[in-house]
Amino acid sequence: MRRLGSQCDRTNLLSVQALDTKYPRAEVQVGVDLVQRLLREQHPDLAELKITLVDVGWDNVTHRVGDELAVRMPRREAAVQLLLKEQRWLSTLADWIDIPVPRLVRAGRPSSAFRWPWSVVQWLPGQTCDVTPLSADQAQVLGLNLRRLHRRAPPDAPTNPSRGVPLQQRDEFVQTCLEALSHSISAHRGDSLRWLWSDGLRAPKSELSVWLHGDLHPRNVLSRGGLLSGILDWGDLASGDPATDLASAWMLFDGREAPSAVFESYGASPALALRARSWAVFFGAALSNTEDARHLSIGRRIIDRLVRHAERDT
């Protein structure tokens, strides 16, 4: 979820942007012609397949190639290491879960046409969950698969400075985002979110460092007819606190009981559930301070769910 910006007054805009949350400018232009040229140079058997732009993200540009493949290319240098992480680790992690992921099919090399590595991956059918929400019975499916994914990470596993870390390391960022939101949400909602965030800060820290996806917001999860059909964008994969991924219980489901079903199928401890809810505050507050209309809508829905559940529990 590295697509964060701001929709607040100029003072708050500057403070949020200081935390690297503004949608970054593309450092290279990636279009259909470039994709076709690279395929002709390195994978000529794919070059005549139909190429269609799918999405321009915070870090990468994705084109569909034929019916079964996609090309994923960095749009800025900071994304290169994220793509290399996917190439290095995703095939291993994918074998542990029953949910499809965009497995690497071929690795593209840097060349005179494009100076960074790039990937040809499997195409996953479906729509992102902000467009086609998951049905409530998929909460159990998500919890079981996250349990399988969250294996103890080896010493050489990558880390991420903004995912899987102790919540205390994200406190300044969250407080800045909540302050920015004070102009667009009620004081009651702001107080509820601060209380939920603080509840997780007080919870015991994770004693385990496990494999994480790191960015399970609705635009990175696919649905087909309400069934969980794929997980995209593994650039934030890292080792850390599993609560980061379990925040998806609040991001992906509208049903009142769905978060509990995720935690129960996962076997989450009370402390882990509290930290997961606070990570949901992090994602909700960050996505609600964005220039992207889809992310703004996702963030507001997350906040609405969190506040409604807090009011019910109280």
C-alpha positions as CSV (number, residue, x, y, z in Angstrom):
1,M,0.0,0.0,0.0
2,R,2.7,2.5,-0.9
3,R,0.1,4.8,-2.6
4,L,-0.4,7.4,0.1
5,G,-1.0,11.1,-0.3
6,S,-3.0,13.8,1.5
7,Q,-6.4,15.5,1.3
8,C,-5.9,18.0,4.2
9,D,-5.0,21.6,4.6
10,R,-1.5,22.8,3.6
11,T,0.0,22.6,7.1
12,N,-1.0,18.9,7.5
13,L,-0.2,18.2,3.8
14,L,3.4,19.2,4.4
15,S,3.7,17.1,7.6
16,V,2.2,14.0,5.9
17,Q,4.4,14.4,2.8
18,A,7.4,14.6,5.0
19,L,6.7,11.0,5.9
20,D,7.1,10.0,2.2
21,T,3.4,9.6,1.6
22,K,3.0,11.6,-1.6
23,Y,2.3,9.6,-4.7
24,P,5.7,9.5,-6.4
25,R,6.5,10.8,-9.9
26,A,7.4,8.1,-12.4
27,E,11.1,8.0,-13.3
28,V,10.5,6.1,-16.5
29,Q,7.6,5.9,-18.8
30,V,6.4,2.3,-19.3
31,G,4.0,1.7,-22.2
32,V,2.9,-1.1,-24.5
33,D,5.6,-0.3,-27.1
34,L,8.4,-0.7,-24.5
35,V,6.9,-4.0,-23.2
36,Q,6.7,-5.4,-26.7
37,R,10.3,-4.3,-27.5
38,L,11.6,-6.0,-24.3
39,L,9.7,-9.2,-25.1
40,R,11.0,-9.2,-28.6
41,E,14.6,-8.8,-27.3
42,Q,14.5,-11.3,-24.5
43,H,11.3,-13.5,-24.9
44,P,10.4,-13.4,-28.6
45,D,7.9,-16.2,-28.3
46,L,5.7,-13.9,-26.2
47,A,6.1,-10.7,-28.3
48,E,3.2,-11.2,-30.6
49,L,0.7,-11.8,-27.8
50,K,-1.8,-9.0,-27.2
51,I,-0.5,-6.5,-24.6
52,T,-2.9,-4.4,-22.6
53,L,-2.2,-1.9,-19.8
54,V,-3.8,-3.1,-16.5
55,D,-2.7,-0.7,-13.8
56,V,-0.1,2.0,-12.8
57,G,0.7,1.6,-9.2
58,W,2.9,3.4,-6.6
59,D,6.0,1.3,-7.7
60,N,5.2,-0.7,-10.8
61,V,3.3,-0.8,-14.0
62,T,1.4,-3.9,-15.0
63,H,0.5,-5.0,-18.5
64,R,-1.5,-8.1,-19.4
65,V,0.2,-10.3,-22.0
66,G,-2.1,-12.7,-23.8
67,D,-4.6,-14.6,-21.7
68,E,-2.3,-16.1,-19.1
69,L,0.6,-13.7,-18.4
70,A,1.4,-10.2,-17.2
71,V,4.5,-8.1,-17.3
72,R,5.4,-6.2,-14.1
73,M,7.9,-3.3,-14.5
74,P,9.3,-0.8,-12.0
75,R,8.3,2.8,-12.6
76,R,11.0,4.2,-10.2
77,E,14.3,3.0,-8.9
78,A,13.1,2.5,-5.3
79,A,10.8,-0.2,-6.6
80,V,13.6,-2.4,-8.0
81,Q,14.6,-4.0,-4.8
82,L,10.9,-4.8,-4.1
83,L,10.6,-6.6,-7.5
84,L,13.8,-8.5,-6.8
85,K,12.3,-9.6,-3.4
86,E,9.3,-11.0,-5.3
87,Q,11.6,-12.8,-7.7
88,R,13.7,-14.3,-4.9
89,W,11.1,-15.4,-2.4
90,L,7.6,-15.5,-3.8
91,S,7.8,-19.0,-5.4
92,T,8.7,-20.4,-2.0
93,L,5.9,-18.6,0.0
94,A,3.3,-19.5,-2.7
95,D,3.7,-23.2,-2.1
96,W,2.5,-22.8,1.5
97,I,-0.9,-21.3,0.8
98,D,-4.0,-22.4,-1.2
99,I,-4.6,-18.9,-2.7
100,P,-3.1,-18.2,-6.1
101,V,-0.3,-15.6,-6.4
102,P,1.4,-14.1,-9.5
103,R,4.2,-16.6,-9.7
104,L,7.3,-15.7,-11.7
105,V,7.4,-17.2,-15.2
106,R,10.4,-15.5,-16.6
107,A,12.8,-12.8,-15.3
108,G,13.6,-9.8,-17.5
109,R,17.1,-8.5,-17.6
110,P,18.2,-4.9,-17.6
111,S,19.1,-3.7,-21.1
112,S,19.7,-0.6,-23.2
113,A,15.9,-0.4,-23.6
114,F,15.1,-0.5,-19.8
115,R,17.8,-0.2,-17.2
116,W,16.1,-2.3,-14.4
117,P,15.0,-5.9,-14.0
118,W,11.4,-6.8,-14.7
119,S,9.1,-9.8,-14.4
120,V,6.8,-11.9,-16.5
121,V,4.3,-13.5,-14.1
122,Q,1.2,-15.5,-14.2
123,W,-2.1,-13.6,-14.8
124,L,-4.7,-14.0,-12.1
125,P,-8.3,-13.6,-13.1
126,G,-10.7,-11.8,-10.8
127,Q,-11.5,-8.3,-9.6
128,T,-9.9,-6.5,-6.7
129,C,-11.9,-6.6,-3.4
130,D,-12.8,-2.9,-3.4
131,V,-14.8,-3.6,-6.6
132,T,-16.1,-7.1,-5.7
133,P,-16.1,-7.7,-2.0
134,L,-15.4,-11.1,-0.4
135,S,-18.3,-13.0,1.1
136,A,-18.3,-13.5,4.8
137,D,-17.5,-17.2,4.6
138,Q,-14.1,-16.3,3.1
139,A,-13.0,-14.9,6.5
140,Q,-12.2,-18.5,7.6
141,V,-10.3,-19.1,4.3
142,L,-8.2,-16.0,4.8
143,G,-7.4,-16.9,8.5
144,L,-6.3,-20.4,7.7
145,N,-4.1,-19.3,4.8
146,L,-2.5,-16.5,6.8
147,R,-1.7,-19.1,9.4
148,R,0.1,-21.2,6.8
149,L,1.9,-18.2,5.4
150,H,3.1,-17.0,8.8
151,R,6.0,-19.4,9.2
152,R,9.0,-18.4,11.2
153,A,11.3,-16.4,8.9
154,P,14.9,-17.3,8.4
155,P,17.7,-15.0,9.4
156,D,18.3,-13.9,5.8
157,A,14.6,-13.0,5.3
158,P,14.1,-9.3,4.2
159,T,12.8,-6.8,6.7
160,N,10.6,-3.8,6.1
161,P,10.8,-0.5,8.0
162,S,7.1,0.2,7.8
163,R,5.5,-3.3,8.0
164,G,5.8,-5.9,10.7
165,V,7.5,-3.6,13.0
166,P,6.4,-2.8,16.6
167,L,3.5,-0.4,16.6
168,Q,5.5,2.1,18.5
169,Q,7.6,2.7,15.4
170,R,4.5,3.7,13.5
171,D,3.0,6.0,16.2
172,E,4.3,9.3,14.8
173,F,3.0,8.5,11.4
174,V,-0.4,7.4,12.6
175,Q,-0.8,10.5,14.9
176,T,0.0,12.7,12.0
177,C,-2.5,11.0,9.7
178,L,-5.2,11.2,12.4
179,E,-4.5,14.9,12.9
180,A,-4.9,15.4,9.2
181,L,-8.2,13.6,9.3
182,S,-9.5,15.8,12.1
183,H,-10.8,18.2,9.4
184,S,-12.9,15.6,7.6
185,I,-14.2,13.2,10.3
186,S,-16.1,13.9,13.5
187,A,-14.3,14.4,16.8
188,H,-16.0,11.3,18.1
189,R,-14.6,9.2,15.3
190,G,-11.2,10.6,15.8
191,D,-11.3,9.8,19.5
192,S,-12.4,6.3,18.8
193,L,-9.5,5.7,16.4
194,R,-7.0,7.1,18.8
195,W,-8.4,4.8,21.5
196,L,-8.2,1.8,19.2
197,W,-4.6,2.7,18.2
198,S,-3.5,3.1,21.8
199,D,-5.1,-0.2,22.8
200,G,-2.7,-2.0,20.4
201,L,0.3,0.0,21.7
202,R,-0.4,-1.3,25.2
203,A,-0.7,-4.9,24.0
204,P,2.3,-7.3,24.4
205,K,4.7,-7.2,21.5
206,S,5.1,-10.1,19.1
207,E,7.6,-12.7,20.2
208,L,7.8,-14.2,16.7
209,S,9.1,-12.9,13.4
210,V,7.2,-14.6,10.6
211,W,6.8,-14.2,6.8
212,L,4.4,-11.5,5.9
213,H,2.7,-10.2,2.7
214,G,2.8,-6.8,4.4
215,D,0.1,-5.0,2.3
216,L,-3.2,-6.8,2.3
217,H,-5.5,-4.0,1.5
218,P,-8.5,-4.6,-0.9
219,R,-6.7,-3.5,-4.1
220,N,-4.1,-6.3,-3.5
221,V,-6.6,-9.1,-3.0
222,L,-8.7,-10.6,-5.8
223,S,-12.3,-11.9,-5.6
224,R,-14.3,-14.0,-8.1
225,G,-18.0,-14.1,-7.2
226,G,-17.1,-13.3,-3.6
227,L,-14.5,-16.1,-3.3
228,L,-10.9,-15.3,-2.5
229,S,-9.1,-15.9,-5.8
230,G,-5.7,-14.3,-5.6
231,I,-3.2,-12.1,-3.7
232,L,-1.2,-9.5,-5.7
233,D,1.7,-7.2,-5.1
234,W,4.2,-9.0,-2.8
235,G,6.8,-6.2,-2.9
236,D,6.4,-5.5,0.8
237,L,6.9,-9.2,1.8
238,A,9.1,-9.3,4.9
239,S,9.6,-10.9,8.3
240,G,7.9,-9.4,11.3
241,D,4.7,-9.2,13.4
242,P,1.9,-11.2,11.9
243,A,-0.6,-8.6,13.2
244,T,0.3,-6.5,10.1
245,D,-1.4,-9.1,7.8
246,L,-4.2,-9.8,10.2
247,A,-5.3,-6.2,9.9
248,S,-6.9,-7.5,6.6
249,A,-9.7,-8.9,8.8
250,W,-10.9,-5.3,9.0
251,M,-10.0,-4.2,5.5
252,L,-11.6,-7.0,3.4
253,F,-14.9,-7.8,5.1
254,D,-18.1,-5.8,5.9
255,G,-19.8,-8.4,8.0
256,R,-19.9,-7.8,11.8
257,E,-18.6,-11.2,12.7
258,A,-16.0,-11.5,9.9
259,P,-13.0,-10.2,11.9
260,S,-13.6,-12.6,14.7
261,A,-13.9,-15.5,12.2
262,V,-10.5,-14.5,10.7
263,F,-8.9,-14.5,14.2
264,E,-10.6,-17.7,15.3
265,S,-9.6,-19.7,12.2
266,Y,-6.0,-18.3,12.5
267,G,-5.8,-19.1,16.2
268,A,-4.8,-15.5,17.2
269,S,-4.1,-14.6,20.8
270,P,-6.0,-11.7,22.3
271,A,-2.8,-9.6,22.1
272,L,-2.3,-10.4,18.5
273,A,-5.9,-9.5,17.7
274,L,-5.5,-6.1,19.5
275,R,-2.3,-5.3,17.5
276,A,-4.1,-6.4,14.3
277,R,-6.9,-3.9,15.0
278,S,-4.3,-1.2,15.5
279,W,-2.6,-2.0,12.3
280,A,-6.1,-1.6,10.7
281,V,-6.2,1.9,12.1
282,F,-2.8,2.5,10.5
283,F,-4.0,1.4,7.1
284,G,-7.4,3.2,7.4
285,A,-5.8,6.4,8.5
286,A,-3.1,6.3,5.8
287,L,-5.5,5.4,3.0
288,S,-7.8,8.1,4.1
289,N,-5.0,10.7,3.5
290,T,-4.5,10.0,-0.2
291,E,-4.9,11.6,-3.5
292,D,-6.2,8.4,-5.0
293,A,-10.0,8.2,-5.0
294,R,-10.2,4.4,-4.7
295,H,-7.8,4.4,-1.8
296,L,-9.6,7.2,-0.1
297,S,-12.8,5.2,-0.3
298,I,-11.1,2.1,1.0
299,G,-9.7,4.1,3.9
300,R,-13.0,5.6,4.9
301,R,-14.7,2.1,4.8
302,I,-12.0,0.7,7.1
303,I,-12.5,3.6,9.5
304,D,-16.3,3.1,9.5
305,R,-15.9,-0.6,10.3
306,L,-13.5,0.0,13.1
307,V,-15.6,2.7,14.7
308,R,-18.8,0.7,14.4
309,H,-17.2,-2.4,16.0
310,A,-15.7,-0.2,18.8
311,E,-19.1,1.3,19.5
312,R,-20.7,-2.2,19.6
313,D,-18.0,-3.6,21.9
314,T,-18.3,-0.6,24.2
